[in-house]
Amino acid sequence: MSMRKIYREIARKNGVSVKDVKRDMQAAIAAAYQNPPKDGGIISAYQRQVPRKGEIPTPEEFIRYAAGKVRESV
């Protein structure tokens, strides 16, 4: 499934625009990276595994990584 279809499906199911979906996903990812829980670094270690160009992954980078992990576990 393409990223475009993923966004459209999420937007449709939630009655919002694709732009809203992307914005909210980026905000959630940024919040997770900027305020990790105090868990001894476990979450931070997982976050470092996500391939990204910048400091914080884009929704597309995160979805590609997560989809790959799901495929590995099947």
GUDOZA-141187 format. One record per atom (N, C-alpha, C, CB): x, y, z; atom name. Coordinates in steps of 0.001 Angstrom, whole numbers, plus 524288, in hexadecimal, padded with zeros to 5 digits. Glycine has a CB too. Layout:
# residues N
(r (X,Y,Z),"CA")
...
END
This chain:
# residues 74
(r (80352,7FB65,80000),"N")
(r (80000,80000,80000),"CA")
(r (8037E,804D7,80000),"C")
(r (7FC3A,80000,804CC),"CB")
(r (80212,8089E,7FCE8),"N")
(r (80535,80D5B,7FC8C),"CA")
(r (80433,810EC,80134),"C")
(r (8040E,8103D,7F773),"CB")
(r (807E1,81468,8022B),"N")
(r (8073F,81832,8066C),"CA")
(r (80256,81B7A,8058E),"C")
(r (80C1D,81BC5,806D7),"CB")
(r (80177,81CEA,800B8),"N")
(r (7FCE5,8201C,7FF72),"CA")
(r (7F7D8,81D50,80107),"C")
(r (7FCCF,82165,7F98F),"CB")
(r (7F78A,81847,7FFD6),"N")
(r (7F2E5,81542,80142),"CA")
(r (7F25D,814B9,80729),"C")
(r (7F315,80FDB,7FEBF),"CB")
(r (7F6BE,81405,809C3),"N")
(r (7F6A5,81392,80F77),"CA")
(r (7F46A,8188B,811E1),"C")
(r (7FC30,8127D,811A0),"CB")
(r (7F676,81CFB,8103A),"N")
(r (7F489,821F5,8124A),"CA")
(r (7EEC5,822C6,8110F),"C")
(r (7F7B9,82677,81015),"CB")
(r (7ED3D,8219E,80C45),"N")
(r (7E7C6,82265,80ABF),"CA")
(r (7E41C,81EF1,80DE9),"C")
(r (7E711,8214C,804EE),"CB")
(r (7E5B4,81A29,80ED2),"N")
(r (7E270,81689,811D8),"CA")
(r (7E1E3,8185E,81781),"C")
(r (7E4C5,810FA,811B1),"CB")
(r (7E621,819F6,819DB),"N")
(r (7E5F0,81BF4,81F3E),"CA")
(r (7E285,820D4,81F82),"C")
(r (7EB83,81D30,82148),"CB")
(r (7E330,82451,81BC5),"N")
(r (7E017,82925,81BA5),"CA")
(r (7DA48,827DE,81B0E),"C")
(r (7E1EB,82CBD,81720),"CB")
(r (7D90B,82463,81785),"N")
(r (7D396,822F4,81697),"CA")
(r (7D113,8209D,81B7D),"C")
(r (7D337,81F13,8120C),"CB")
(r (7D3E5,81D07,81E03),"N")
(r (7D1C6,81A74,822A8),"CA")
(r (7D106,81E38,82738),"C")
(r (7D557,81608,8244F),"CB")
(r (7D3F5,8226D,8273F),"N")
(r (7D3A6,82621,82B93),"CA")
(r (7D0E8,82B3C,82A31),"C")
(r (7D905,8274D,82D81),"CB")
(r (7CF18,82BA7,82562),"N")
(r (7CC35,83043,823C0),"CA")
(r (7CF67,83543,823C9),"C")
(r (7C799,830F1,82729),"CB")
(r (7D45B,834CA,82254),"N")
(r (7D7D2,83953,82221),"CA")
(r (7DA9E,8396B,81CE3),"C")
(r (7DBD2,8393A,826B2),"CB")
(r (7DDB3,83D81,81C04),"N")
(r (7E0A0,83DE1,81718),"CA")
(r (7E5C9,83AE5,81785),"C")
(r (7E1AB,843AE,815A8),"CB")
(r (7E80D,839C6,81302),"N")
(r (7ED2F,83742,812D8),"CA")
(r (7F138,83AD3,81575),"C")
(r (7EED0,83600,80D17),"CB")
(r (7F0AF,83FE1,8148D),"N")
(r (7F440,843A7,816F7),"CA")
(r (7F3F7,84349,81CF1),"C")
(r (7F2EE,84946,81525),"CB")
(r (7EF4A,842AC,81F13),"N")
(r (7EEAB,8421C,824BF),"CA")
(r (7F153,83D26,826B3),"C")
(r (7E8DA,8420B,8263C),"CB")
(r (7F0B7,838F8,823C5),"N")
(r (7F31B,833FA,8254A),"CA")
(r (7F908,8348B,82587),"C")
(r (7F190,82F94,82168),"CB")
(r (7FB56,836B3,82164),"N")
(r (80109,83751,82143),"CA")
(r (802F0,83AD8,825B0),"C")
(r (802C5,8398E,81BF9),"CB")
(r (8003B,83F35,8267B),"N")
(r (801C0,842E6,82A8D),"CA")
(r (8017E,84051,82FF7),"C")
(r (7FE34,847C5,82A63),"CB")
(r (7FD3D,83D8F,83103),"N")
(r (7FC9D,83B19,83620),"CA")
(r (8007E,836A7,836FF),"C")
(r (7F717,8390F,836B9),"CB")
(r (80199,833B9,832DD),"N")
(r (8057F,82F8C,83362),"CA")
(r (80AE1,831D1,83484),"C")
(r (805AF,82C30,82E66),"CB")
(r (80C4C,835F9,831B5),"N")
(r (81165,8386A,8329B),"CA")
(r (811BA,83A98,83826),"C")
(r (81262,83CCC,82E94),"CB")
(r (80D7D,83CE7,83A08),"N")
(r (80D70,83F04,83F58),"CA")
(r (80E1A,83AAE,84363),"C")
(r (80856,84200,8405A),"CB")
(r (80B90,83640,8428C),"N")
(r (80C08,831DE,84633),"CA")
(r (81191,82F9E,84638),"C")
(r (80818,82D95,844CD),"CB")
(r (813D7,82F0F,8419F),"N")
(r (8192D,82D08,8413C),"CA")
(r (81CFC,830D1,843D1),"C")
(r (81AB5,82C1C,83B76),"CB")
(r (81C5C,835D5,842C2),"N")
(r (81FCE,839C6,84512),"CA")
(r (81F62,839B2,84B04),"C")
(r (81E79,83F40,842F5),"CB")
(r (81AA6,8394F,84D0A),"N")
(r (819E9,8392B,852BA),"CA")
(r (81CA5,8346C,85517),"C")
(r (81408,83913,8541A),"CB")
(r (81C46,82FFE,85277),"N")
(r (81ECD,82B42,85471),"CA")
(r (824BD,82BC2,85481),"C")
(r (81D37,82693,85126),"CB")
(r (826E5,82E41,8508A),"N")
(r (82C8D,82ED3,85036),"CA")
(r (82E9B,8331F,853D1),"C")
(r (82E24,82FF7,84A9F),"CB")
(r (82B85,8372D,8549F),"N")
(r (82D51,83B89,857CF),"CA")
(r (82C6E,83AA6,85DA2),"C")
(r (82A9B,84078,85622),"CB")
(r (828D2,8372C,85F01),"N")
(r (8278D,8362B,8647B),"CA")
(r (8274E,83055,86599),"C")
(r (8225D,838BE,865EB),"CB")
(r (82B9D,82D85,864E2),"N")
(r (82B6C,827DC,865CE),"CA")
(r (82AA3,826B8,86B9D),"C")
(r (8307D,82534,863D2),"CB")
(r (8282C,82250,86CD0),"N")
(r (82769,820EC,87254),"CA")
(r (82CA1,81FCC,874FB),"C")
(r (823C7,81C26,872D0),"CB")
(r (82CA8,82054,879F2),"N")
(r (83164,81F38,87CFF),"CA")
(r (8317D,81959,87E26),"C")
(r (8318A,82288,8823D),"CB")
(r (8330D,8165C,87A54),"N")
(r (832FB,810A6,87AB6),"CA")
(r (8386F,80E40,87A70),"C")
(r (82F9F,80E64,87669),"CB")
(r (83C50,81162,87B62),"N")
(r (841A0,80F63,87B1F),"CA")
(r (843BC,80F35,87598),"C")
(r (841DE,80A0E,87D7A),"CB")
(r (84114,811B1,871F3),"N")
(r (84307,811FB,86CA5),"CA")
(r (84100,80DE2,868EA),"C")
(r (848A3,811AB,86CC0),"CB")
(r (83D6C,80A90,86AB1),"N")
(r (83B70,80667,86749),"CA")
(r (8388C,808B2,8629C),"C")
(r (837CD,802B8,86A59),"CB")
(r (8350F,80C50,8639E),"N")
(r (83216,80EB3,85F56),"CA")
(r (835BE,811A2,85BAF),"C")
(r (82DD8,8126D,8617B),"CB")
(r (83970,81478,85DE7),"N")
(r (83D2B,81764,85AAA),"CA")
(r (84047,813B6,85729),"C")
(r (840E9,81A97,85E20),"CB")
(r (8419D,80F28,8592A),"N")
(r (8447E,80B56,8560D),"CA")
(r (84138,80987,8516A),"C")
(r (84618,806A1,8596D),"CB")
(r (83C3E,80886,85244),"N")
(r (838C5,80710,84DFC),"CA")
(r (8382D,80B8A,84A1C),"C")
(r (8336A,80571,85018),"CB")
(r (837B3,81056,84C21),"N")
(r (83718,814D9,848B6),"CA")
(r (83BD4,81594,84531),"C")
(r (83630,819BE,84BEC),"CB")
(r (84065,81471,8471F),"N")
(r (84526,81510,843F2),"CA")
(r (8454D,81137,83F66),"C")
(r (84A03,81459,84758),"CB")
(r (84255,80D03,83FAF),"N")
(r (84245,80920,83B7A),"CA")
(r (83F3D,80AF2,836B0),"C")
(r (83FF4,80412,83D74),"CB")
(r (83BE7,80ED5,83743),"N")
(r (838AC,810A2,832E8),"CA")
(r (83C0F,813CE,82F29),"C")
(r (833F3,813F2,834E5),"CB")
(r (83CCE,811FC,82A55),"N")
(r (83FE9,814EE,8268B),"CA")
(r (83D31,81A1D,82549),"C")
(r (840C4,811AF,82179),"CB")
(r (84033,81E53,82554),"N")
(r (83DF9,82377,8244D),"CA")
(r (84234,8271F,8226D),"C")
(r (83B4E,825AC,82931),"CB")
(r (84096,82B27,81F95),"N")
(r (8444E,82F04,81DAF),"CA")
(r (84573,8331F,821D3),"C")
(r (84240,8319C,818C0),"CB")
(r (84180,834A5,824BE),"N")
(r (8421F,838AB,828B9),"CA")
(r (8426E,83665,82E2F),"C")
(r (83DAF,83C81,8286D),"CB")
(r (841C1,839C7,831F9),"N")
(r (841EC,8381E,83771),"CA")
(r (83D13,834FB,838F4),"C")
(r (84274,83CDD,83B04),"CB")
(r (838A8,83678,836A8),"N")
(r (833AF,833EF,837C2),"CA")
(r (83199,831C8,83299),"C")
(r (82FAD,837D5,83A5E),"CB")
(r (82FDF,82CD5,8328D),"N")
(r (82DFA,82AA2,82DA1),"CA")
(r (828DF,82D2A,82BD4),"C")
(r (82D36,824C7,82E32),"CB")
(r (8281E,82D2B,826C2),"N")
(r (82327,82EE2,8248F),"CA")
(r (81F43,82A69,82534),"C")
(r (823BD,83086,81EA6),"CB")
(r (81A42,82B84,8248B),"N")
(r (8167B,8272F,824BF),"CA")
(r (817BA,822EF,820BC),"C")
(r (810F1,8293E,823D7),"CB")
(r (8196D,8247E,81C1C),"N")
(r (81ABA,820A6,81816),"CA")
(r (81F41,81D2B,819CE),"C")
(r (81C17,82366,812F3),"CB")
(r (8234B,81F85,81C02),"N")
(r (827CB,81C75,81DDA),"CA")
(r (82620,818BB,8222E),"C")
(r (82C34,82019,81FD2),"CB")
(r (822DF,81A97,825AB),"N")
(r (82120,81751,829FE),"CA")
(r (81DAA,812D7,82813),"C")
(r (81E2E,81A9C,82E03),"CB")
(r (81A0C,81401,82488),"N")
(r (81692,80FEF,8227E),"CA")
(r (819B0,80BC4,81F9A),"C")
(r (8126C,81252,81ED9),"CB")
(r (81D6D,80D5C,81C62),"N")
(r (820AB,80984,81991),"CA")
(r (8238E,805F6,81D65),"C")
(r (824A3,80C52,815F5),"CB")
(r (825C4,8084B,8217B),"N")
(r (82899,80536,8255F),"CA")
(r (824E2,80168,82821),"C")
(r (82B46,808D7,82968),"CB")
(r (8206A,8036C,829F9),"N")
(r (81CB1,8002A,82CD9),"CA")
(r (81A95,7FBBD,8296A),"C")
(r (81827,80385,82EE7),"CB")
(r (8196C,7FCF2,82478),"N")
(r (8177E,7F8EF,820DF),"CA")
(r (81B9B,7F4B0,82009),"C")
(r (815F4,7FB65,81B99),"CB")
(r (8207C,7F634,81F9B),"N")
(r (824AD,7F267,81F06),"CA")
(r (82517,7EED6,823BF),"C")
(r (829D2,7F528,81E23),"CB")
(r (82473,7F113,82867),"N")
(r (824B1,7EDF1,82D2F),"CA")
(r (82024,7EA0F,82D6B),"C")
(r (824A1,7F184,8320A),"CB")
(r (81B91,7EBC2,82BBA),"N")
(r (8170A,7E848,82BA7),"CA")
(r (817FE,7E3CD,827DA),"C")
(r (81208,7EB4F,82A27),"CB")
(r (81A21,7E513,8233E),"N")
(r (81B4C,7E0FC,81F5C),"CA")
(r (81F35,7DD06,8217B),"C")
(r (81D6F,7E36F,81A50),"CB")
(r (8230F,7DEE0,8246A),"N")
(r (82704,7DB5F,826A2),"CA")
(r (824AA,7D780,82A79),"C")
(r (82B43,7DE86,82954),"CB")
(r (82098,7D931,82D4E),"N")
(r (81E76,7D5EB,83166),"CA")
(r (81A79,7D1F0,82F69),"C")
(r (81C02,7D946,8357B),"CB")
(r (8191E,7D245,82A60),"N")
(r (8152A,7CEA9,82834),"CA")
(r (817B0,7C9BB,82649),"C")
(r (8121D,7D13A,823BD),"CB")
END
